[in-house]
């Protein structure tokens, strides 16, 4: 999804989605036989990964990419994938998991991940850790097909896949506590934006603001990487004093999306980071950022809470 490899990444960094169960299923016959069965992908047999009681972690290797556009299977997924999965994830005990892929052999590659459940629901990721994708989600028992794609059409790259416990809220499954949020100077609330704005200092502390999501404008009109329906004017305006890594989360009772427009027309967009709630973990450039909280479906205007922290 990147057009450069600097720490400030354009057009849809950390695009993470979980498509609803109504999403189009691939319905491919790839021979799901449970744990231990092989998957033929690009001439490489990939063993299934079993996740049960006491699971700690697992590693696997493979080649990314293929000829199938992931977006034809689930609209918010990206990259090109193979006709058959690279791996199978066989979950026997409900688990919060973190699934990530990184290129091997010293390659610089833009990878994507698409995970399909038996019910046709998809978990997709691109550019969570720089160019590397990572899906963090709750997995009910069942067999999941894991595809590792290439963002560039039909390119192939060797990669390492890691699966480990990890909760969508940022805490590890084995830890009772939530992720510790770094402290720092409290952002100042401003009147910029339809609802409110934030002046975010260097090494900022956390802040929370609220608003009403939705609008009549298609987010894709701003960037093709964005989804949902947003207002004509930004809901919030962030003034970021210094470049820094930030976590932005939206929580709502409805299916919401997030669009952030930064300096030099950079767009960071997300849908379904955690269930139906969008979020971003990204490096934000100093300057002014317009923030739009949209709804996936047109004509909905739910209330939401937006939090910012490091």
Backbone torsions as a table, in degrees:
resi	resn	phi	psi	omega
1	UNK	NA	-4.7	-173.8
2	UNK	-94.8	148.6	172.7
3	UNK	-112.0	-2.9	171.4
4	UNK	-148.5	174.1	-176.2
5	UNK	-119.5	21.6	176.6
6	UNK	-77.3	171.7	-177.4
7	UNK	-68.0	-19.6	176.8
8	UNK	-99.2	114.0	-166.7
9	UNK	-111.9	134.8	-172.1
10	UNK	-93.0	157.0	164.5
11	UNK	59.4	74.3	165.8
12	UNK	88.0	37.1	176.3
13	UNK	-59.2	145.5	176.3
14	UNK	55.4	42.3	178.7
15	UNK	-76.6	111.0	-178.3
16	UNK	-125.8	134.3	178.6
17	UNK	-141.8	154.3	167.5
18	UNK	-124.9	103.7	-178.2
19	UNK	-71.7	147.7	-178.1
20	UNK	-69.0	166.5	-174.3
21	UNK	-63.5	-14.6	178.0
22	UNK	-80.4	-3.4	-178.6
23	UNK	-64.0	155.0	-178.4
24	UNK	-63.5	127.8	177.1
25	UNK	-90.7	151.2	-176.9
26	UNK	-71.1	-32.8	-179.3
27	UNK	54.0	33.2	177.3
28	UNK	-88.2	145.3	177.4
29	UNK	-90.0	93.4	179.7
30	UNK	-110.5	14.3	171.3
31	UNK	69.2	52.3	176.1
32	UNK	-64.5	114.1	180.0
33	UNK	-121.6	12.6	178.6
34	UNK	87.9	-172.2	-176.1
35	UNK	-60.9	139.3	175.8
36	UNK	92.3	-13.9	179.6
37	UNK	-76.8	152.6	-178.2
38	UNK	-90.9	156.1	174.9
39	UNK	-126.1	123.9	179.7
40	UNK	-87.2	115.2	-178.9
41	UNK	-144.0	112.5	179.7
42	UNK	59.7	30.1	178.6
43	UNK	83.4	2.4	-178.8
44	UNK	-114.3	128.0	177.9
45	UNK	-86.7	120.6	-179.3
46	UNK	-107.4	126.1	178.6
47	UNK	-76.9	149.0	176.6
48	UNK	-69.4	151.9	179.9
49	UNK	-107.7	120.3	-177.8
50	UNK	-95.1	130.6	177.6
51	UNK	-120.0	112.6	-179.9
52	UNK	-135.4	-162.2	179.4
53	UNK	-60.6	132.7	178.5
54	UNK	79.0	11.8	179.4
55	UNK	-60.6	135.5	179.6
56	UNK	-110.9	-58.2	177.6
57	UNK	-169.6	167.0	177.7
58	UNK	-152.0	149.9	178.0
59	UNK	-126.7	146.9	176.4
60	UNK	-149.9	163.2	-179.2
61	UNK	-129.0	160.9	178.5
62	UNK	-177.9	-170.4	176.9
63	UNK	-117.8	130.9	-177.5
64	UNK	-81.7	168.0	168.9
65	UNK	89.6	176.9	-179.1
66	UNK	167.6	-158.1	-176.5
67	UNK	-112.3	-0.8	-178.1
68	UNK	-97.6	127.2	175.6
69	UNK	-77.6	120.3	-176.0
70	UNK	-58.8	-30.5	-178.2
71	UNK	-65.8	-19.3	177.4
72	UNK	-76.4	-16.3	178.5
73	UNK	-97.4	-37.7	174.8
74	UNK	-146.2	118.5	-169.1
75	UNK	-54.5	-32.0	-175.8
76	UNK	-88.2	-1.9	177.7
77	UNK	-82.6	158.4	-175.6
78	UNK	-134.1	166.3	177.7
79	UNK	86.7	179.4	175.8
80	UNK	-113.1	137.9	-176.1
81	UNK	-128.9	172.3	178.6
82	UNK	-81.0	167.1	177.5
83	UNK	-72.3	-24.0	175.5
84	UNK	-120.7	154.7	-176.6
85	UNK	-68.5	152.5	174.1
86	UNK	-74.4	-34.4	-177.4
87	UNK	-145.8	160.2	168.5
88	UNK	-116.4	137.3	176.0
89	UNK	-109.2	113.1	-177.5
90	UNK	-105.2	104.2	-174.5
91	UNK	-100.4	118.8	179.0
92	UNK	-102.0	-16.5	178.1
93	UNK	-131.1	129.6	179.6
94	UNK	-49.8	129.6	-172.1
95	UNK	-145.7	146.1	166.4
96	UNK	-90.8	124.5	-173.2
97	UNK	-131.4	152.4	173.5
98	UNK	-117.8	119.5	-177.6
99	UNK	-117.6	118.1	-176.9
100	UNK	-130.5	157.7	178.2
101	UNK	-134.0	137.8	177.2
102	UNK	-134.6	143.5	178.5
103	UNK	-69.0	150.5	179.0
104	UNK	-113.2	178.8	177.0
105	UNK	59.3	32.4	175.7
106	UNK	68.6	18.7	-177.9
107	UNK	-78.1	153.1	167.0
108	UNK	-107.9	107.8	-174.8
109	UNK	-138.3	145.7	177.7
110	UNK	-100.2	102.1	-175.4
111	UNK	-99.7	160.8	173.4
112	UNK	-134.5	162.6	175.9
113	UNK	-131.4	138.7	171.8
114	UNK	-134.6	125.5	-178.9
115	UNK	-119.1	122.2	-178.2
116	UNK	-109.0	129.2	176.6
117	UNK	-90.7	170.5	-179.1
118	UNK	-64.6	-24.5	-179.2
119	UNK	-87.1	3.8	179.3
120	UNK	88.2	-0.6	177.1
121	UNK	-76.6	146.5	-177.7
122	UNK	-120.0	141.1	168.5
123	UNK	-115.5	121.2	-175.4
124	UNK	-128.6	150.7	-179.5
125	UNK	-150.9	149.6	173.0
126	UNK	-153.3	133.2	170.6
127	UNK	61.0	51.3	174.3
128	UNK	-85.5	-45.9	176.2
129	UNK	-112.8	89.1	-172.0
130	UNK	56.6	-118.2	-178.7
131	UNK	-89.1	2.6	-173.5
132	UNK	-98.1	133.4	-179.8
133	UNK	-84.7	156.4	175.9
134	UNK	-155.9	123.8	175.2
135	UNK	-100.8	127.0	174.5
136	UNK	-123.9	115.0	-172.3
137	UNK	-158.3	170.1	175.4
138	UNK	-92.5	130.2	-177.5
139	UNK	-118.4	117.8	173.3
140	UNK	-77.0	161.1	178.6
141	UNK	-55.4	138.8	-179.4
142	UNK	153.6	-178.7	179.0
143	UNK	-106.6	129.1	-178.1
144	UNK	-117.9	138.5	176.9
145	UNK	-95.0	127.4	-176.5
146	UNK	-110.9	119.5	177.7
147	UNK	-112.1	130.2	173.5
148	UNK	-108.0	116.4	-174.7
149	UNK	-106.4	176.1	173.5
150	UNK	-116.8	132.8	179.9
151	UNK	-66.7	-38.9	177.3
152	UNK	-77.5	136.0	-174.5
153	UNK	-53.1	121.8	169.2
154	UNK	60.6	14.4	173.7
155	UNK	-79.4	152.4	-177.1
156	UNK	-123.8	136.4	-178.0
157	UNK	-142.0	139.5	172.8
158	UNK	-72.1	139.9	-176.9
159	UNK	-144.0	164.4	170.8
160	UNK	-116.0	130.0	178.3
161	UNK	-104.5	132.8	177.3
162	UNK	-120.4	140.0	175.5
163	UNK	-128.0	126.7	-177.5
164	UNK	-150.3	160.0	174.7
165	UNK	-60.8	139.4	178.1
166	UNK	-174.4	126.6	-175.3
167	UNK	-91.1	146.0	176.6
168	UNK	-59.0	-21.5	-179.6
169	UNK	-83.4	1.8	177.1
170	UNK	100.1	-9.6	178.4
171	UNK	-95.7	157.1	175.1
172	UNK	-79.2	148.3	-177.1
173	UNK	-60.4	-29.5	-178.2
174	UNK	-82.3	-3.1	-179.7
175	UNK	-107.5	137.9	-178.6
176	UNK	-76.6	-29.5	-173.2
177	UNK	-85.6	162.0	174.7
178	UNK	-80.3	166.1	176.0
179	UNK	-59.2	135.4	177.7
180	UNK	-77.0	121.9	-178.4
181	UNK	-86.7	124.1	179.9
182	UNK	-59.5	140.5	177.0
183	UNK	-87.9	166.9	179.0
184	UNK	171.8	-173.6	178.9
185	UNK	-59.1	139.4	-178.8
186	UNK	-76.5	128.9	176.2
187	UNK	-58.4	148.1	179.7
188	UNK	-94.7	131.7	177.7
189	UNK	-78.5	135.2	178.4
190	UNK	-122.2	175.7	178.9
191	UNK	-95.1	8.3	-178.1
192	UNK	-75.6	134.4	-176.2
193	UNK	100.2	166.6	-179.6
194	UNK	-61.4	-39.9	-176.2
195	UNK	-105.4	-50.8	178.4
196	UNK	-174.4	166.3	176.1
197	UNK	-127.8	173.8	177.6
198	UNK	-134.1	135.4	170.1
199	UNK	-100.5	109.2	-169.5
200	UNK	-101.6	115.3	-178.2
201	UNK	-78.7	170.6	174.1
202	UNK	-63.1	145.1	-179.3
203	UNK	49.5	51.5	-171.9
204	UNK	-67.2	155.1	167.6
205	UNK	-89.9	177.6	-177.2
206	UNK	-76.3	158.4	176.3
207	UNK	-151.7	153.0	179.4
208	UNK	-132.1	134.7	175.1
209	UNK	-134.4	166.3	-176.1
210	UNK	-131.2	167.2	177.4
211	UNK	-177.1	-170.9	177.6
212	UNK	-119.4	123.5	-174.6
213	UNK	-81.1	166.3	170.5
214	UNK	100.9	172.6	-180.0
215	UNK	167.1	-171.9	-177.2
216	UNK	-105.1	-2.4	-177.1
217	UNK	-93.8	131.9	176.6
218	UNK	-76.1	128.7	-179.1
219	UNK	-60.8	-29.6	179.7
220	UNK	-63.1	-18.2	177.4
221	UNK	-69.8	-20.1	175.5
222	UNK	-91.3	-42.2	178.6
223	UNK	-155.1	135.8	-179.1
224	UNK	-67.0	-12.9	178.3
225	UNK	-82.5	-9.2	-174.0
226	UNK	-101.2	153.1	179.7
227	UNK	-131.4	164.9	175.8
228	UNK	98.9	-174.8	-177.9
229	UNK	-123.4	125.7	-172.1
230	UNK	-125.0	170.3	177.1
231	UNK	-77.9	163.5	178.1
232	UNK	-69.6	-33.9	178.8
233	UNK	-108.7	148.2	-179.4
234	UNK	-61.9	141.5	176.9
235	UNK	-69.4	-34.2	-179.6
236	UNK	-142.5	157.6	172.7
237	UNK	-127.7	122.4	177.5
238	UNK	-99.8	131.7	172.0
239	UNK	-110.1	104.2	-174.2
240	UNK	-96.6	119.2	-172.5
241	UNK	-72.0	-32.9	-176.8
242	UNK	-147.1	145.9	178.1
243	UNK	-57.3	133.2	-178.6
244	UNK	-163.1	158.7	176.2
245	UNK	-80.4	126.3	-178.1
246	UNK	-129.3	152.0	172.0
247	UNK	-111.2	123.8	178.6
248	UNK	-118.9	127.3	-178.4
249	UNK	-130.5	140.3	174.2
250	UNK	-118.8	132.8	175.3
251	UNK	-124.2	137.4	-177.6
252	UNK	-160.2	165.0	176.0
253	UNK	-84.0	-3.5	-178.7
254	UNK	-119.1	174.6	178.8
255	UNK	-81.9	104.1	-175.8
256	UNK	-111.0	162.9	178.5
257	UNK	-130.5	165.1	-177.0
258	UNK	-133.0	130.5	176.8
259	UNK	-128.9	125.1	178.2
260	UNK	-125.9	122.0	-177.3
261	UNK	-109.8	117.4	-174.1
262	UNK	-111.6	-167.7	179.5
263	UNK	-56.6	149.1	-179.8
264	UNK	58.8	26.2	176.3
265	UNK	61.7	34.2	173.6
266	UNK	-73.9	137.6	176.6
267	UNK	-120.1	129.6	170.8
268	UNK	-117.2	119.7	-174.0
269	UNK	-132.4	152.4	-180.0
270	UNK	-157.0	151.9	172.6
271	UNK	-143.8	134.1	173.3
272	UNK	61.9	48.5	174.4
273	UNK	-65.2	-45.2	177.0
274	UNK	-132.8	106.4	-172.7
275	UNK	56.4	-121.1	-178.4
276	UNK	-96.9	8.5	-178.1
277	UNK	-99.5	133.1	178.7
278	UNK	-83.3	161.4	176.5
279	UNK	-166.6	162.8	178.0
280	UNK	-139.1	137.4	165.5
281	UNK	-119.7	105.5	-170.2
282	UNK	-152.5	162.3	171.9
283	UNK	-85.8	119.8	-178.4
284	UNK	-104.1	129.8	176.7
285	UNK	-72.4	152.3	174.3
286	UNK	-65.6	145.1	178.8
287	UNK	133.2	-163.4	-175.9
288	UNK	-96.5	131.3	179.3
289	UNK	-122.6	124.2	173.0
290	UNK	-86.9	131.7	-174.6
291	UNK	-117.1	123.3	177.0
292	UNK	-118.0	128.7	173.0
293	UNK	-108.3	113.5	-175.2
294	UNK	-106.7	-179.9	172.4
295	UNK	-119.8	145.0	-179.4
296	UNK	-66.5	-39.0	178.9
297	UNK	-98.0	143.4	178.3
298	UNK	-73.5	149.3	174.1
299	UNK	86.4	8.1	176.7
300	UNK	-108.6	142.7	-178.4
301	UNK	-138.8	69.6	-178.1
302	UNK	-83.0	153.6	172.0
303	UNK	-74.8	151.6	178.7
304	UNK	-144.2	165.5	173.0
305	UNK	-123.2	129.9	-179.9
306	UNK	-116.0	128.3	178.8
307	UNK	-117.9	145.1	176.5
308	UNK	-127.1	133.5	176.0
309	UNK	-155.8	172.2	174.4
310	UNK	-88.5	NA	NA
